[in-house]
Amino acid sequence: MNLDPSLATLLRALLLGRGVAALATLHDGRPFASMVPFAATTVSGRLQLIVHVSGLAAHTRDMRSSPDVCLMMMAPETDEVPPQALPRVSIAGRAVFIPGDHREYAVLKVAYLGKFPEAADLFQLGDFSIVAIEPASARFVAGFARAMTLSAETLTAAMDGTAVEKGELS
């Protein structure tokens, strides 16, 4: 699916402008949602959603046992927009734990700390891991009657600001 530039800009704002997402995992076979800070970046030509998680957290254990996850970001509530019309994106993907010696570790760490510099001390703790969530697809709701399913490729293209500016997504 191709996005027009205004929708691509809105999606990019959700991916880059929000700092917190709801993370859905399977916990003992049942749905479980938690809050995670996240950063989005493009690495090796694909969108990566980065979380930095403690091994003590239930969602970390859940991702290790079942890496299929979903992240949801939404625009802030306002008095002008009814809650049902808030822009939001729900991204289904696979959680990949990135070891410190992985070739992309440093790039993902820089992207995460670029958004959350106050988290630098957490990288000194041995129980924390970088997890890259590799999108498979997304459900993007841009408002009433503006819902669409997007591929991972469309999500990655929306992250490319030059493609948006040049109208290459329309």
N, C-alpha and C positions, 0 to 999 in steps of 0.2 A: 504494500500500500504506500502511496506517496502522500506526504503531508504538505499542505500549503504552508507558506512561510510563517503565518501567524500561529498555526497549531504547533509547528516545529519550535518556535520561540517559546510558547507556553510550556511545552514538554521539557525543553532545555532548562527553563526556569525552575521546574519541579526537581529536575535531576541535579542542578547545580546550586539552586538557591535555598533548598531545604537542607537541614542538617540532621534531621531525625526521621527515621522510617519505622513503620511497624514491620516486624519480621515474623513471618508465619513458618512454623516448623511442625514436625510430627513429634509428639512427646508421648511415649508409651502407646503409640498407635492412634492418638487423638490430636486434634488441632490445638496448637498452642501459639499465642502471639506475645511478642515482647517488643520493647523499644530498643533500637540501636542507633547510635550515631553512624552516619555513612558518608562516604565521599564517592564521587563518580569521576572517572577518567577514561580516556581511550588509550589502550595499550596494544601494540601489535595489530592495529586496525580493528579492534573490537572494544565495545563498551565493557568496563569492569566497574562493578559497585563494590566498594571496599568497606569492610567492617573490621574492627579490631576488638577481639573478644577474649574474655577470660575463660580458661578451662574449667573454672568453678561454676560458670553459668549453665543453667539448664539448656538454653538454646544452643550453646556450643556443643554439648554432649549430643543434642538432637541432630545437629548438622553432621556430626561425625558418624552417627548411626544411619541417618537418612539424609543425604545431601540435597534432595529436592526441596527447595524453599520458595518463598514468595516475599517480596518487599513491596510495601505500599507507602507512597508519599502523597501528601495532599496539600493544597494551598491553604493558607491560614483562613480561619473563619472571619467573616466580616458581617456587618449589619446589612450590606448592600446585596449580598448573594445568599440565597437560601442554602442550608447545609446540603441538600440533595443536588445542588448545582455546582458545588465546589469542584474545581479541577483537581484531578487525581490520576495517578498511574499505579497500577498493580503489576509488578514484574515477576514472572515465574522464571526461575533459573536454577542453577546448580551451584552449591557452595563448594569451593575448592580451597583447601588449606594450603597456604603458601609458606614453605619453609624458608628460613633465613638465607640459605644458600641458593635459592631459586633465582634465575636470571632476571625476573621481574620484581623481586622483593623490594629492592631499593626504590624503584619507580613508584610502586604502590604505597610504600611507606611515606615517600615525599608527598604524594597526592593526599594521603590521609592527614599528615601533619600540616600540610598547607591549609587545610580546612579546620583542623583542630590542634593548633600548636600546643595548647595546654595539656595534651595527651602524651607529650614526649616522654615523661617519666614512666608511663605505663609500658613503654617499649623496653624498659630495663627489667621488667618483671618476667620471670621465666614461664609463667602460666598463660601469658597472652599470645594470641596468634592473629596474623593477618588472614582474613578470609576474603577471597575474591568471588563475588557472586556473578557468574557468567549467565547473562540473560538468554532465555530461549524464546520468550514471547512476552507481550504485555497487553493489558487492557487499559486503554487511555480514555478517560472521560474528561472532555473539555468543557462540559456544561450540559444543560438539558438537550436531549436528542443529538448529542455530539459524542457518542461512544464508538470506539473502534478498537479492533485487535491489530497489534503491530508486531512485526517480526523483529528479531534481534538486529538485523541489518538496518531496518528503519530507525530503531532506537540509536544505533551508532551514528547514522547519518544525521539525526537530529542534534547530536552532540557537537557536530562539526559546524561551528558558527559561520564559517565561510560559505558552506553549502546553503545555510539559511539565508545569509545576506545576498547571495547570488540568485536565490530563487530556484536552486537545483532540486529542492524537495517537492516542488509543486508539479 
